[in-house]
């Protein structure tokens, strides 16, 4: 890519990666065909589809329509093998549905992005409190229950999205009432609860830190439209600010990005809320802004690399504090190859803005780092090459064509 062109135009956000993968897993809770709409055409959806097929489901992914039909049989397999699970950490989300449906689940310990440890202790503790036996043997989590899971009161030490989802999906058909305290509140959690409720689940406290689930005997297959991807929407917003452009983002909920959009306004951008999204305009060099990542509704860790890239070309200096993933700063050394002045100390990064960056070859280490490096390349002098773009494919559907439609001088080299 060749930097220096302000981006302008419109983009439409597809369904959220961090929601649709869990919705696909949740479909296994009901026999029949569940249809998911606004499904992003990304690699992780293909991996999850193949995992569900191996578990006995029939999956039809209609790419152009953005639709996935998942037909779930009466009898499911319950083993999720390493060759797929290692490619995508979100595949652990099949643990709860399989245990609820089959009374057993053998799930390989997951892989995915190299951004730090994300332990499964809270998943395991929650399921054990519901009566399951869970052990870690030979690289697999082996979970089993003698009969139906039992409702329980579960306190999460941290509002983990993954643990909340696992316990939630296991609890909807458990016997009795389950209460999850200190639950995650992300819009993606709300989206899963919305679909489960349509399937017949009884859930109270949706969107709050205390979720109460009254177990039901059976759920039914439904049609559901995936919530818009707030991280992709936020990435486009940052792209507008960094390139001093003007981008309208459709099918995005500004309320899901309150803090991030406020930070962009502090940086000097004009943010206008629209009926079906928002518009971000910038006509000057950004001002540096401090950020602190926290669980929702705090600043999202998945936008932290993109904001470091923004601060790298801003006026002044900013402190970025990462509270969720200790290895999220690994991409900083790649950003430094472009001339960024970033110093890290533990979970803090001090970014001193420079007026220009200089093009160089760089390597994407995870989805969001890849996006951040592309944004940096769009404002760097010269031609920047980003390697490892398969990471970006896992989270951004049609990223390069969308950038081209906004005026970016960018191409993708195959191979």
LUMGU-61601 format. One record per residue (C-alpha): residue in one letter; z, x, y. Coordinates in steps of 0.05 Angstrom, whole numbers, plus 32768, in hexadecimal, padded with zeros to 4 digits. Example, Ala and Ser with C-alpha at 12.3 -4.5 7.8 and 13.67 -1.06 7.14 Angstrom:
// LUMGU-61601
a809C80F67FA6/s808F81117FEB/
END
This chain:
// LUMGU-61601
x800080008000/x7FF480158048/x802B80048079/x80297FEC80C0/x800E7FA580BC/x803A7F6B80D4/x803C7F34809E/x802B7EEE80B3/x801B7EAC8091/x803B7E7E805E/x80577E888019/x80737E547FE8/x80AF7E667FBD/x80AF7E547F74/x80EB7E427F49/x81257E737F45/x81227EA97F10/x816E7EA87F0D/x816D7E5E7EFD/x81307E517ED2/x81447E827E9B/x81867E5E7E93/x81647E1A7E96/x81377E307E5D/x81757E437E34/x81987E027E46/x815C7DDB7E2A/x81747DEE7DE4/x81B07DBF7DED/x81837D827DE2/x81527D727DAA/x810E7D5F7DC5/x80E17D797DFC/x80FD7D907E3E/x80CB7D9D7E77/x80DB7DCE7EAE/x80B27DCE7EEE/x80AA7E017F27/x80B07E387EF3/x809F7E7D7F0F/x80687EA37EEB/x80927EE17EDE/x809C7F0F7EA3/x80E47EF97E96/x80CD7EB17E8A/x809D7ECB7E54/x80D57EF37E34/x81037EB77E33/x80CB7E8B7E18/x80C17EBC7DDE/x810B7EBE7DD1/x810E7E727DCC/x80D27E727D9D/x80F67EA17D6F/x81327E737D70/x81057E3A7D57/x80ED7E197D97/x80A57E0A7DAA/x80977E237DF0/x80587E127E18/x80557E377E5A/x801E7E1A7E86/x80187E527EB8/x7FEB7E327EEB/x80157DF37EEE/x80567E1A7EF1/x80707DF07EB7/x80947E017E76/x809C7DCF7E3D/x80D27DE17E0B/x80D57DB97DCB/x81187DC27DA8/x811F7DB27D5E/x815B7D967D39/x81697DD97D18/x81697E197D40/x816E7E627D2D/x81AA7E837D4C/x81987ECD7D4F/x817C7EEC7D8F/x81617F307D7B/x81677F717DA2/x811C7F7D7DAC/x81197F437DDE/x81607F407DF8/x815E7F8A7E0D/x81257F797E3D/x814B7F457E65/x81957F407E71/x81907EF57E80/x81827EE97E37/x81CE7EE97E2B/x81CB7EA27E47/x81B57E887E02/x81FB7E987DE8/x821C7E577E00/x81E57E267DEC/x81DC7E467DA7/x82267E447D99/x82297DFB7DB0/x81ED7DE67D86/x81F37E127D48/x823D7E237D45/x82277E6C7D44/x82027E9D7D70/x81EE7EE57D62/x81D57F027DA4/x81C47F4B7DAF/x81E77F6C7DE8/x81B77F677E23/x81907F997E4A/x816B7F8B7E8C/x81717FAC7ED0/x81967FED7ED6/x81C37FD97F10/x82077FE27EF2/x82367FC67EBE/x823A7F7B7EB5/x826D7F717E7F/x826F7F347E51/x82BB7F307E4C/x82BF7EEF7E73/x82887ECF7E48/x82AE7EE37E09/x82F37ECE7E23/x82D97E8A7E39/x82B97E7B7DF6/x82F77E937DD1/x83227E637DFA/x82F47E2C7DE2/x83027E3E7D99/x82C97E6E7D89/x82D17EAF7D63/x82AA7EE57D89/x82A37F2D7D72/x82787F687D87/x82587F897D4B/x821D7FB87D45/x82027FA87D8A/x82077F5C7D82/x82377F277D9B/x82477EFD7D5F/x82647EB97D72/x82787E817D43/x82A07E417D45/x82BE7E197D0D/x82A57DD57D23/x829D7DBD7D6A/x82B47DE87DA4/x82F37DCF7DC7/x82FC7DC47E11/x83297DF57E34/x83427E0C7E78/x83207E4D7E8A/x832E7E7A7EC5/x82F97EAE7ED7/x83147EEF7EF4/x82D47EF37F1D/x82A37EBB7F2E/x82707ED57EFD/x822E7EAF7EFC/x82207EC17EB4/x82657EB07E99/x82647E6E7EBF/x82217E5C7EA0/x82357E707E59/x82767E487E5B/x82547E0D7E7E/x821D7E077E4A/x824E7E0E7E11/x827D7DDA7E2F/x824D7DA07E3B/x824F7D8C7DF1/x82957DA57DE1/x82CD7D777DCD/x82F97D657E08/x82FB7D807E4F/x82EC7DC67E67/x83017DDF7EAB/x82E27E1E7EC8/x830B7E3A7F02/x82EF7E6F7F31/x82AA7E5A7F1A/x826B7E757F3A/x824E7E487F70/x82067E627F75/x81CE7E307F81/x81B47E447F3C/x81F57E2C7F1D/x81EC7DEA7F42/x81A57DE67F27/x81BC7DEE7EDF/x81F37DBA7EE9/x81C07D8A7F06/x81947D907EC9/x81CE7D8B7E98/x81E67D4D7EBC/x81A17D2E7EB5/x81A47D3F7E6B/x81E47D167E65/x821B7D4A7E73/x82597D357E9A/x82677D6A7ECF/x82947D657F0C/x829D7D987F44/x82557DAF7F45/x824D7DE47F7B/x82987DF17F81/x82C47E277F62/x82E37DF67F31/x82B37DD57EFF/x82CD7DA07ECF/x82A37D8E7E92/x82B17D527E64/x828E7D607E23/x825C7D2E7E07/x82417D267DC1/x81F77D2E7DD0/x81C77D407E08/x817F7D297E13/x81417D507E27/x812B7D477E70/x80FA7D5D7EA5/x81167D897EDB/x80FB7DAE7F19/x81187DF47F23/x813C7E037F64/x81157E307F94/x81227E7B7F8E/x814F7E8E7FC8/x81487ED87FBA/x80FD7ED77FBD/x81027EAC7FFC/x81327EDF801A/x81047F188008/x80CB7EF78030/x80FA7EEC806A/x810D7F36806B/x80C37F498065/x80B47F2280A5/x80ED7F4580CA/x80DB7F8B80B1/x80917F8780C1/x809C7F638104/x80767F2980E7/x80777EDD80E4/x80807EBC809F/x808B7E73808C/x80AF7E6C804A/x80A37E298027/x80CD7E087FF1/x810A7E308006/x814F7E168017/x816A7E3A8055/x81B07E238043/x81AD7E4F8005/x81A17E8C8033/x81D07E7D806C/x81EF7EC28072/x81AE7EE98064/x81887EC28099/x81C17ECA80CA/x81BE7F1580BF/x81747F1480CE/x81827EEF810F/x81B57F258120/x817E7F588112/x81547F358147/x812A7F04811F/x811C7EBC8132/x812C7E8E80F8/x81157E4680FA/x81297E1380C5/x80F17DE580AD/x80F27DA68082/x80DB7DCD8045/x80F07E148055/x80F67E428091/x80CF7E7080BF/x80E27EB880D1/x80C37EDB810E/x80D07F208128/x80B07F418164/x80D97F80816A/x80F87FB78141/x81347F9B811B/x817C7FAC812D/x81A67FC880F5/x81D67F9680D4/x82137FA180A8/x82157F7A8067/x824A7F708031/x82337F537FEE/x825F7F1D7FD0/x82587EE37F9F/x82367EA57FBB/x823D7E8C7FF1/x82447ED58006/x820B7F058012/x81E17F0A7FD2/x81DF7F4D7FAF/x81977F3F7F9C/x81837F467FE5/x81AB7F857FF1/x81727FB77FE2/x81427F928010/x81767F938049/x81817FDE803F/x81357FE68047/x81397FBC8087/x81737FE580A2/x814C80258092/x811A801580CA/x814A7FF280FA/x816A8008813B/x81AF80238130/x81D9802C80F1/x81F67FFB80BF/x82287FFB8086/x82147FD98046/x824C7FC98015/x823B7FB77FCD/x82737F927FAA/x824F7F787F6B/x82257FAE7F49/x823B7FF77F4D/x81F680137F3E/x81CF7FE97F70/x81C880257F9E/x81A0804E7F6D/x8160803A7F90/x8178805C7FD0/x815F80A07FB7/x811980817FB1/x811E80637FF7/x813280A98010/x80EF80C27FF8/x80D08096802D/x80FC80B78061/x813580858064/x817880A1807B/x81AB8082804B/x81EC80A18034/x821580817FFD/x825F80867FEE/x8278805C7FB4/x826680147FC2/x82538022800B/x821080398028/x820880518070/x81C180448088/x81AA806680C9/x8169804680DF/x812B806D80EF/x80EF80578118/x80BF806780E0/x80BD80748095/x808B80A38073/x8062808E8037/x807180AD7FF3/x806E809C7FA9/x80AE80777F93/x80C880577F53/x80E580117F4D/x812580107F23/x81327FC57F22/x81157F847F3C/x81357F837F81/x81307FCE7F8C/x80E67FC77F7E/x80DF7F917FB2/x81067FBA7FE4/x80D97FF77FD9/x809B7FCD7FE3/x80B67FB28024/x80C67FF9803A/x807F800E8028/x80637FD78053/x80827FF78091/x80788041807D/x8043806D809C/x800D807C8069/x800180658022/x803D80577FF6/x8039804F7FAA/x807080297F86/x807480377F3C/x8099800B7F0A/x807F7FCA7F27/x808B7FA87EE4/x80D27FA07EFE/x80B87F777F39/x808F7F4C7F09/x80D17F357EEA/x80E87F147F29/x80AD7F077F58/x80727EDB7F44/x80317EF17F64/x80547F227F93/x80177F4D7FA2/x7FE67F137FAF/x801A7EF27FDC/x80217F328004/x7FD67F378009/x7FD27EF08023/x80037F038059/x7FD77F3C8070/x7FF57F77804A/x7FC87FB18039/x7FDF7FB57FF1/x7FBE7FBA7FAD/x7FD67FBF7F65/x7FBD7FF57F38/x7FBE7FE17EEE/x7FD480117EB9/
END
